[in-house]
Amino acid sequence: MRAVWKGAVTFGLVNVPVKLYSATEDHDVSLHQVHDEDGGRIRYQRKCEVCGKVVAYQNIDKAYDDGERTVVITDEDLKALPAERSREIEVLEFVPSEQIDPIMLDKSYYLEPDSASNKAYVLLRETLESTDRTAIVQMALRQKTRLAALRVHGDVLVAQTLLWSDEVRDAAFPSLDEPVKISEKELALSKQLVESLVADFEPEQYVDEYQQELRTLIEAKLEQGDALDTAATFGEEPEEETGGEVIDLMEALRQSLAAKRGGGGKTAKPAKAASKPDAAPKAKSSTKGKPAKSADADKAKRSKTA
């Protein structure tokens, strides 16, 4: 990993030198645009409206336009801002961890000690753990002032940037103002269904099925070209109707519970192995599509759709 920022966490007179690393990465397959007639690559050019020339990225500045006047802001202007020059992650306050609404969380960064001694780093980590507090910090990162939550993840300190309060929209839906009566029996059945699905969260068991199928499709097209039969590769499934109104909520709950009791086990799908080049030939032999599902599974699917 490459550090994206270097500075220090400061609280009181304590200074903790750290390096910042992005804690997440995108696993999506990268696709680009082509012309549908000849497959030629589509590229976008930065062209000046005044001279008509294509402009290199290093010759592009930013500008603000208020409708009447335009002011150009260069990279040197931005770097001269006091907040941008700051190399501190300043602790503003320590708050109870449960007070941070997950809707405000944005991007996560690992903090690595950046000094000969990591004593101050370990002290801050153990203090946060023992007090069950999260540090609210402020920092300048990539030409923006960021608010972040500094917390402990395993043995590492993690800074999760937060959205500013005015960046979170209010949820105002008139339909939620309409009175709805929920019977005790409906609530009891709903609670039973929840209890039947209770489990410890293990993120490793969940996979991005779309990206796996996309990789399988790419491997199959590399072997078969445009002659690929997607129905033979993936099997045919009828399209599910969505948006229908629930006719009988009680019956849907009963069928969901019955299907769960009949099937047993967790509903989460086990993690699949990564797609391999020899996955496509196997897929070609399955010309009859997927096997029929059991009656209980069909009931569960229908009730889930409802």
Solvent accessible surface area in square Angstrom, and as a share of the most:
residue,aa,sasa,rsa
1,M,179,0.80
2,R,194,0.71
3,A,30,0.23
4,V,40,0.23
5,W,13,0.05
6,K,104,0.44
7,G,17,0.16
8,A,12,0.09
9,V,0,0.00
10,T,20,0.11
11,F,42,0.18
12,G,79,0.76
13,L,187,0.93
14,V,52,0.30
15,N,80,0.41
16,V,2,0.01
17,P,44,0.27
18,V,0,0.00
19,K,53,0.23
20,L,0,0.00
21,Y,28,0.11
22,S,34,0.22
23,A,27,0.21
24,T,81,0.47
25,E,165,0.74
26,D,116,0.60
27,H,105,0.47
28,D,73,0.38
29,V,32,0.18
30,S,108,0.70
31,L,124,0.62
32,H,108,0.48
33,Q,106,0.47
34,V,75,0.43
35,H,73,0.33
36,D,132,0.69
37,E,147,0.66
38,D,109,0.56
39,G,45,0.44
40,G,32,0.31
41,R,119,0.43
42,I,74,0.37
43,R,172,0.63
44,Y,175,0.67
45,Q,125,0.56
46,R,129,0.47
47,K,123,0.52
48,C,41,0.25
49,E,175,0.79
50,V,143,0.82
51,C,76,0.45
52,G,42,0.40
53,K,140,0.59
54,V,86,0.50
55,V,40,0.23
56,A,42,0.33
57,Y,156,0.59
58,Q,149,0.66
59,N,108,0.55
60,I,71,0.36
61,D,76,0.39
62,K,115,0.49
63,A,64,0.50
64,Y,141,0.54
65,D,91,0.47
66,D,66,0.34
67,G,69,0.66
68,E,161,0.72
69,R,177,0.65
70,T,86,0.50
71,V,78,0.45
72,V,86,0.49
73,I,55,0.28
74,T,40,0.23
75,D,65,0.33
76,E,125,0.56
77,D,68,0.35
78,L,32,0.16
79,K,124,0.53
80,A,60,0.46
81,L,95,0.47
82,P,96,0.60
83,A,50,0.39
84,E,42,0.19
85,R,146,0.53
86,S,44,0.28
87,R,119,0.43
88,E,84,0.38
89,I,0,0.00
90,E,83,0.37
91,V,19,0.11
92,L,84,0.42
93,E,95,0.42
94,F,77,0.32
95,V,21,0.12
96,P,31,0.19
97,S,43,0.28
98,E,140,0.63
99,Q,125,0.55
100,I,33,0.17
101,D,75,0.39
102,P,101,0.64
103,I,107,0.54
104,M,47,0.21
105,L,62,0.31
106,D,82,0.43
107,K,71,0.30
108,S,19,0.12
109,Y,8,0.03
110,Y,64,0.24
111,L,1,0.01
112,E,72,0.32
113,P,43,0.27
114,D,45,0.24
115,S,57,0.37
116,A,122,0.95
117,S,72,0.46
118,N,79,0.40
119,K,160,0.68
120,A,31,0.24
121,Y,10,0.04
122,V,39,0.23
123,L,100,0.50
124,L,0,0.00
125,R,42,0.15
126,E,91,0.41
127,T,53,0.31
128,L,4,0.02
129,E,99,0.45
130,S,93,0.60
131,T,71,0.41
132,D,96,0.49
133,R,99,0.36
134,T,5,0.03
135,A,0,0.00
136,I,19,0.10
137,V,0,0.00
138,Q,69,0.30
139,M,7,0.03
140,A,8,0.06
141,L,3,0.02
142,R,136,0.50
143,Q,79,0.35
144,K,126,0.53
145,T,53,0.31
146,R,59,0.21
147,L,30,0.15
148,A,0,0.00
149,A,2,0.02
150,L,0,0.00
151,R,84,0.31
152,V,32,0.18
153,H,94,0.42
154,G,60,0.57
155,D,107,0.55
156,V,53,0.31
157,L,0,0.00
158,V,4,0.02
159,A,0,0.00
160,Q,21,0.09
161,T,5,0.03
162,L,15,0.07
163,L,53,0.26
164,W,95,0.33
165,S,93,0.60
166,D,127,0.66
167,E,95,0.43
168,V,41,0.24
169,R,227,0.83
170,D,136,0.71
171,A,85,0.66
172,A,86,0.67
173,F,119,0.49
174,P,109,0.69
175,S,75,0.48
176,L,140,0.69
177,D,119,0.62
178,E,113,0.51
179,P,134,0.85
180,V,119,0.69
181,K,187,0.79
182,I,95,0.48
183,S,47,0.30
184,E,155,0.70
185,K,126,0.53
186,E,33,0.15
187,L,89,0.44
188,A,46,0.35
189,L,22,0.11
190,S,42,0.27
191,K,118,0.50
192,Q,78,0.35
193,L,39,0.19
194,V,91,0.52
195,E,121,0.54
196,S,39,0.25
197,L,87,0.43
198,V,101,0.58
199,A,58,0.45
200,D,115,0.59
201,F,157,0.65
202,E,82,0.37
203,P,71,0.45
204,E,135,0.61
205,Q,31,0.14
206,Y,114,0.43
207,V,45,0.26
208,D,51,0.26
209,E,52,0.23
210,Y,145,0.55
211,Q,15,0.07
212,Q,33,0.15
213,E,83,0.37
214,L,24,0.12
215,R,95,0.35
216,T,23,0.13
217,L,50,0.25
218,I,59,0.30
219,E,49,0.22
220,A,0,0.00
221,K,87,0.37
222,L,137,0.68
223,E,96,0.43
224,Q,46,0.20
225,G,31,0.29
226,D,135,0.70
227,A,89,0.69
228,L,22,0.11
229,D,79,0.41
230,T,74,0.43
231,A,32,0.25
232,A,12,0.09
233,T,12,0.07
234,F,65,0.27
235,G,15,0.14
236,E,134,0.60
237,E,90,0.40
238,P,114,0.71
239,E,166,0.75
240,E,98,0.44
241,E,149,0.67
242,T,119,0.69
243,G,83,0.80
244,G,59,0.57
245,E,160,0.72
246,V,59,0.34
247,I,174,0.88
248,D,72,0.37
249,L,82,0.41
250,M,32,0.14
251,E,69,0.31
252,A,18,0.14
253,L,20,0.10
254,R,104,0.38
255,Q,52,0.23
256,S,24,0.16
257,L,6,0.03
258,A,57,0.44
259,A,12,0.10
260,K,30,0.13
261,R,167,0.61
262,G,52,0.50
263,G,64,0.61
264,G,47,0.45
265,G,60,0.58
266,K,114,0.48
267,T,97,0.56
268,A,26,0.20
269,K,122,0.52
270,P,105,0.66
271,A,56,0.43
272,K,106,0.45
273,A,84,0.65
274,A,81,0.63
275,S,38,0.24
276,K,126,0.53
277,P,93,0.58
278,D,80,0.41
279,A,31,0.24
280,A,0,0.00
281,P,56,0.35
282,K,145,0.61
283,A,16,0.12
284,K,79,0.34
285,S,90,0.58
286,S,50,0.32
287,T,102,0.59
288,K,196,0.83
289,G,23,0.22
290,K,118,0.50
291,P,120,0.75
292,A,105,0.82
293,K,105,0.45
294,S,70,0.45
295,A,73,0.57
296,D,65,0.34
297,A,43,0.33
298,D,51,0.27
299,K,87,0.37
300,A,37,0.29
301,K,63,0.27
302,R,145,0.53
303,S,13,0.08
304,K,177,0.75
305,T,60,0.35
306,A,58,0.45
